[in-house]
Structure formats: structure tokens, C-alpha cells
Amino acid sequence: QYLDAVDAACRAARIEAVMFGHAGDGHVHVNLLPNLRESDWLERVRQIYEAVASALLTLGGTPSGEHGAGRLRAPLIERFLGPEAINGFRAIKAAFDPTGRFNPGVILDDGRDPLSRLKVGADAATLPEGMAEALVAIEREGRWGESRWGP
């Protein structure tokens, strides 16, 4: 039902998607493939985001991720888990990170549009100087175990 809902949302928004994952534990990755040359691509991605979140709520699921709750899911957490859970998360965050320095906007919503920090599009953050070339070299030479942040 979830895959059907994602597929329907993508078709309605006219955006292709690749769905893959770990079928054994029900973990599905959905990678949208919008055409960034179309002026309304971001609004159509937003339609998918909302449609899929609504479907997930209806199905009794929760937004999750293999690598944590992330920035895209942060604004959804209270809708799924309720204010008590969010208050608990905020108390833990305040105890261990009182200045809010670590991972702002991750897990706990910071009020910013979750689609404002995508890695694509005109507003995408630029890589630090030299990083793009270093990543290309790592891919070309197959140095997968090399730190991307080292000297």
C-alpha cells in the first residue's frame, strides 16, 4: 500500500522515482528524479512529500530513515509521535546540546522548510573549495575507504 501511494503521488506530480530497499525489514528508499530544468519541480516534489506523509500516517507507519530521522522528516515527527514525544526529545537535546550547536534541524524541527536544504537546485549549498574535485577523484580511483574530510 505504501509503495502504491508513493507511485500514485509521483505519477500525479509527474516526477519519476526509483524505489529500492531492504524488503525483509520493510525499509524502502525513495529517490525522486525531478527535472531541475522545469521551473515548478520543487513545488511538485513538495506535493509528493505531503501526499506520502499523509499516506504513511493513514497506514499507521512512521517516517524513518536508515541513517536517522533527518531534516526532511523532522517537521513530521510531532504529527506521527505526538507532543509528548517531541517534548521528551527537546529535553534530551537541551540536556546534551544546550546551545543547539549539533545537527540543527535534525530530528527536531527548527521551523525551516524541510525542502529548503536539498542537495540539488539553485539554492543547494555549495561544496567547500576543492571538495567536488576530491570526490570525483575518489570515485574515479575507487578509494571508497578514504576520508572525504582529511588533508
BELKAQUI-V954426 format. One record per run of one state. SS is the DSSP state (hx for helix, st for strand, lp for the rest). FROM is the first residue (numbers start at 0). TO is the last residue. If there is no record, write none. Layout:
ss->SS from->FROM to->TO
ss->SS from->FROM to->TO
This chain:
ss->lp from->0 to->0
ss->hx from->1 to->12
ss->lp from->13 to->14
ss->st from->15 to->21
ss->hx from->22 to->24
ss->lp from->25 to->25
ss->st from->26 to->32
ss->lp from->33 to->39
ss->hx from->40 to->58
ss->lp from->59 to->68
ss->hx from->69 to->73
ss->lp from->74 to->75
ss->hx from->76 to->80
ss->lp from->81 to->81
ss->hx from->82 to->95
ss->lp from->96 to->112
ss->hx from->113 to->116
ss->lp from->117 to->129
ss->hx from->130 to->140
ss->lp from->141 to->150
